Every structure is written in structure tokens, then in C-alpha cells.
Amino acid sequence: MLGYSEVKIGFLPAIVSFLLLRRISEFKARQLLISAEILNAERALQIAEVLQKNVRPARD
């Protein structure tokens, strides 16, 4: 299971969010970080497949 469960107790995953924003869109990052959705392996794989097809690396 994958997710940002610290959001449920009021913590902002700040370090992870910086890295996440370099890999996926701001919209999707916010959705994952704010919702505290716990992803099973199948759902994480679906997201990864979409990202591999549609996301280019961020510019430094």
C-alpha cells in the first residue's frame, strides 16, 4: 500500500511533495497529497503507466 497518510493527522509531506512535483502534474500531486488516498499496487501501477506515457521530466 502506498499513500501519504500523514495528512490524516495534520502533517504536510513537504519533502516528498517537492520530489513528487518534479515527476507528475501539480493537479495530480495535490490530489494525492491532500486526499491521503491509500493506493493498492494495482492502482499505483495504473497511475505509473499513465505517467510514463504522458509526463516529461521537469526542467531544472
N, C-alpha and C positions, 0 to 999 in steps of 0.2 A: 504494500500500500504506500502510496506517495501523496504528499499534501503538505500544506502549511498550517498545521493545526494550532500553532502558537497564536494565531489570530483569534481563536476562540477565547483565549484568556487575556486578550488585550495587548499582546506584543506585536510589533510590526517587524516582519522579517526583512529588515533593511539591507543587510549584506547580500542576502540571496536575491532580493528584488533588483539590485544593481546588476547582478550577473544575468538574471532572467531577462531583463530588458535588452540585453545585448543579443539575445537569441530569438525572442519572439516579440510580437507586436505589443504595444503598450496596452491596447484593449484586452488582449488575452492574458497578459501578465496581471493586470488589475483584477480581471475576473478570477483567476486562480488564487491570487493573494488575498482578496477581500472575502471571497466565498468560503474559504477554508475547506473547500471540497477535497475529499479524500479520494484519490484515484486508484482504481484497481489496475492490474497490469494490462488488461485489455484496453481500458480507456486511455492509459498513458501511451500505449503503442499507437492507438488511433491518432492522438494528438501529435506524436512524434512523426508519423507518416505524413500528416498534413504539413507540418512544419518543414520537413525535409524537401517537400515539393514546392513550397510557396515562400519560404523565408530565405533571404540572402543575409550573409554575415553583416553585422553592424560595422560602420566605419569607425575607426579610432579617432 
